[in-house]
Amino acid sequence: MAEGVRSRVSALQMPHDASPIGFITISIGLATLQSGKPGG
């Protein structure tokens, strides 16, 4: 899911003059927790 969003934002090539890359990029982190498991 996160990679799909990151890829779509990158493909838009939205200009960002302050970025050395020249367009907007994003970084997404995710975490999961399964209930009923030790520590969850």
N, C-alpha and C positions, 0 to 999 in steps of 0.2 A: 504494500500500500504506500509506504513512505517513498520508495523509489519511484513509483508511478507519478506521484505528485511532484517530486523533485525533477523528474524528467520532463514533465509537461511545462513546469515553470521555466526550465532551461530552454525548451524549444520555442517559447514565446520571444526570447531575445529582447526583453524589455530593457531599454537603455538605462544605464546607471553611470553618470559621468564621473562619480567619485570612486568607482571601482576600477582597479587595474585590468580587470577582464572586460569591462565596458558594458556589461549587462547584469541584471539582477540574478543572484543565485540564492539558494536556500540550503540549509542543513537541518535534517530532521532526526531526532532520536526517539526511540520507542522502548517501552518496557511492558512486560506482561506479568501477571500474577495469577496463578491457578488456586482457587479456594480449595480447602481440604488437603492441601499438600503441606508438608513441614515448612514453616516460615511463611505460610500464606494463610 
